[in-house]
Amino acid sequence: MSVVAGSADLTTQLTERAAVALRGWAPGAAVDSVEPLTGGTSSLTYVAVLSGAPAGYERVVLKVAPPGLEPVRNRDVLRQARLMQLLSGVPGVRVPKVLFSDKGAPTARQPFVAMELVPGECVEPVLVPRGALPAGQVRARALDAARMLAHLHRVDPKRTALAVEPVVTPGAEVDRWTRAFTTVPEDLRTGYEAVEARLRATLPAAMMPVFTHGDYRLGNTLCDADSVNAVIDWEIWSLGDPRVDITWLTFFTDEARHPASPSQEPTGMPGKAELIDAYQEARGERLPELGWFEALTKYKESAATALLIKRGRKADHLTAMHRRMLPALPVLLEEAMELLGRRA
């Protein structure tokens, strides 16, 4: 049965399929209920209540590829699960444990993955009202995240089964976000061509590829007190340059003055240099030419936000964050050019 619209039908089908898959992991266990959980647009997320499961797994997360679409790229939940399984047990890296899955029969029955429900809150400090988290807690979490990123990047892909994945080079990153710019209206991409040309003219040598998260920041972690309990949302992981992740993390600091922030009051986030130092100390390797990757980050943010605004306009629904970001798109590109230098 193909389920495209109608969330009740999807939930019923998912409950039945999860009950079957569950038996392979915990014979005798049963699925009591399945309820939607707030998640992203790349996949659907549910919480399943289990009975007869091992202690601590009375509630688990089900991540499902969206109906009606091929489960590829950022919708490939099984690909995400493969990396999470590989990272489970890696010293210094914490991800939800993958429990069981069903590869489905796309697009008739979408694949899903069951994971442990990790306790913790998912908050991006610079994107929420000030005072939502104590400043000391924000600082501790950010430094923990920087060290965890270093441990992720210490994993040698060549020693794993995922070494066959294609490598995304710095040049390929420029290609990706340039393609995004070409799909948005003219008023959302003013000046991108000059930044693209400068990025290509100053392209740095790639570092040895590592497992990159692709959207690494506190808003994609589950935290409790001063610690990161788990890194989540692995939709766009790849083999790539480690500097893509670290400069994305530092973009969400007070110092970076993220244009989507509702306030410029401090949150407690450490400065860029302190986060980079924590990362480099934990990894035991220094990262050269970070300025180029900071420029790429601004180029990426401008392109990604332009896509979101385009979709918001089409749906006749622009959020407050979209409205804050709209005048910032050309500013981000100007800042990227300043980082790169204007002369070829």
N, C-alpha and C positions, 0 to 999 in steps of 0.2 A: 504494500500500500504506500502510495506517495502522499506525503503530508507537506503542503506548501503553506497554506494559511490555516488558521484554526488552531490556536495554541492548546485547546483541550484535547484535540485528537493527537497532537504531537506528544503531550504529556502522557496520555494513555499508552501510546505506542512505546514511548521511552520507558515507562514503568514496566511493561511486559518484557521488553528486551533486556532491561537491566536485571530483572529477576533471573533470566536465563544465564546471562553472563556472570552474575554473582555466584552461581553454583560452582563455577570452575575455580573461584578464589576461596569461597567459604561455603562448602557443602552444608546444606541444612539451613542456611540463612535465607531471609526473605526481605523483599522490598515492601515496606509498609506504606510509603507515600513518596511522591516526587513533587516538589514545588519550585517554581522559578526563583532564581537569584539574580540580582542586578549584575549585569556583565557588559562586555563590549559589543561591538558590531560585527566582529570577525567570527564569533561563535556564540552559542547560547549556553547559559550556565544554570544549573539546577542543583538543589540539595535533595538527596535521597535519604530517607529515614529507614534504617535497617533493623531487623530483629534477628537474633541468633548469630550476629557477626562477632568477630574477635573484639575484645574489650578495647575501647577507644575509637572504634569505627562504627558507632551507632548512627552517625550522620556522615555522609560522604558527598563530595562534589561530582556532578556529572557535567562534563563539557562536551557539547554537541555541535557538529558542523551545521550551519544554517540550512534549512530546507530549500530545495529548489535550485541550489547552486552546486557546482562541482566542488568537492572538498580539497581544493588545491591552494598552494601558497599560504596566505595567512589563515585560511579556513581549514587547513590540514591538521586536525587535532591529533591524529596518530603520529604525525611527524613531531609535533610538540612533545608528545608523550615519550618518543624515543630518546630525545635529548634529556628530558627530566629523569628518565630511568637511568641514563648514563651518569648523570650528575648526582644521583642519590648515593650518599655515602662518601662523596668527594670531600676531603677535609676543608673546612672553611666555607663550604657552599651549602645552602639550605634551600630545598625546593619541596613542594608537596610530593608525597610518595604516590606513585601510580599503582593502582590496585588491580583493576581489570579493565577490559575494553571490548568493543565490538566494532569490527571493520565495516559492518553494514553492507549495503548494495547500492552505492550512489547511482543516481540521486533518489532512488526509491526509498531507501532506508539510510539515513545519514550516520556516519561513524560517530562513536562517542567514546570517551575515556572517563573512567572513575578514578578520583584522587582523594587522598585524605583531606579532611576539612581542617586546615591549619588555623589555630586561633590567632587573633590579631586584628589590628585596624589598618585600613588602606587609606592613607592620607598624603597628599602632596602639599607640604607646608606653604609654599609660595602661592598656591592657587586657592587657598581657603582663607576665611576671615582671620585676622591676627588674634592670637589668644586661644585659638582652637587647641593648640598643644603647648606645653611648657617649653620655653626656649632651650633649656638644658637637655630636655628629652629629644628635641629636634636635632640638636648638635650631635648627641651620642648616636642616634640612629643613622645620621648621614655618614659619620665616620665609619660606623659598622658596615654600612652599604658599600663604601669605597673599598674597604678591606675585602669584603666578600667578592666584589667585582674583580679584584686582583687575583683572588683564589680561583675564580671562574676562568680567568685568562691564563692561569698557570697550567690548566689541563691541556695536554698535547693532543690535538685532534688526530695526528698521524698514528697514534697508538690505540685508536678507537675504530669501531665499525662505521662511524659517521664521517670518516675521512674522505669518503667518496662524494660528499656534498660539494657543489660548486663553490668556489671562493669568490666573494664579493670584494673587488679591489676598490681603492679610493676613486679611481676613474669610473667604475661601475656605479658607485654611489652618486656621483655627479650626473651620470646618465639617467638614473632612476628619477631624481628630483627634477631634472630638466624636462623629462617626459611629463611629469605631473604639471609643470608650469604650462606646457603647450595645450593642456586640456581645459584650462580655466579662462574665464573672460579677461579681456584686455586690462580692465581696471584692477584686476587682482594680481597682475604679473609685471607691472611697470618696472623696467630696469633689470629684469632677471638676466637678459642676454649678456650684459657687460660683466655681471658676476660669474656667469657660466664660463665666459671666455677667460676671465682671470683665474678662476679655479683650475682650468685646464692648463693654462700657461705656467702655473706654479705648482703643478701636481707633485706631491712628495713621493719618495720611494715607499713602497708598502712594507710594513713589518710582517713577520711571520704570522700567518692567519691563526686566529683563535676562535673559540665559540663566543660570538657576540650576541647579546640579548636584543639589541636594536631599539629598545625604548627604556633604557635602564635609568630609573629614578625612584625616589621613595614612594611615589604614587603607584608603582608596580611592585610593591612589597607588602607583606603583612608584618606588622611590628607590634611589639608589646613592651611596655616600659622603655628601656634604652636600647633594645636589640631588634634586629631584623630576624623574624621567625622563618620567613620564606620569601623567595623571589618568585613572582607569578607573571602571568601574561607573556608567554613565550611565542606568540604568534609569528613574529618576524625575525626569529633567531637565524643566524647564518654563520658561516665561516668567513671571517673578515678581519679588518684591522682593529686592534684594541682601542685605538684612539677615538674611534667613532662612539664607543660607549662612554668613555670617561668625559669627553667634552659635552656629551648629552647630559650626563649627571651634573656637571658644573653649570650648565645652562639654567638649572633650577635652584640657583643660590640667590640670596639677597643681592649679592654683588652684581649678578648678571641682569637684575632688574627686568625680569620676565614680563613682556607686555601684557600677558593675560592675568597678571596678578591683580587682585582687587585693591591692593594697598602697597605702598613702598615702605611701610614700617617694617622693622626687622622681625624675622621669624626665629632666629637662633641658628639658621644654617651656617656652617663654616664657610669661609671664603674659598675661592677657587684653588688658590695655592695650597691651602691646608688639605683639601680633599685629594689633590694630586699627590702631595707628599705622602699622605696615608696610603694611597694606592701604590705608589712606587716603592715605599718601604716594604709593604706586604708582598709585592710581586718580586722585588729584587731586581728590577730593571727600570731604566728611565725611558721616558717617552719623548722623542724629538719632534720638532715641528708641530707643536700643538696648536699654534696660531692658525694654520691652514684648516685644521679640523674644527676649530671654533667657528671659522667662517663657513665651513660646510654645514655646521649645525644651524647657523642662522639661515642659510639658504634652504636647508631642509625644513626648518620650522615655517618659513614663509610659504614654501610650496605646499606643505601638508595642511597648513591652516587655510590657504586659498582653496584647497579641495573641500575642506569642511564648510567653508562659507558658501562655495558654489552649491553644495548639497543642501545647505540650510536655506538658501534662496529658493531652490527648486521646490523644497517642501514648505515654503513660506513660514519658516521657523528659524529665526536667528536668535541664538542665545545671548545672554549678557556677555559671555566670554567672547563670542564671535564679534560682537559690536566693539568690544575693547580691542580686539586684535586687528580689525579691519584697517584702521589708520597706521598700524604698526608694520604692515607687510612691506611697504617700501623702505621704512626705517631699518628693518632687519637687513635688507639688501644693501643699504648704505653702510651699515655697520660691518657687513661682510667685506665690502670693498675696502673699508678702512683697515681691517685686519690683514687683507691681502696686499695692500699697497696699490695705488692707482696706476703706476707706471709698469708697462709690460717689460 
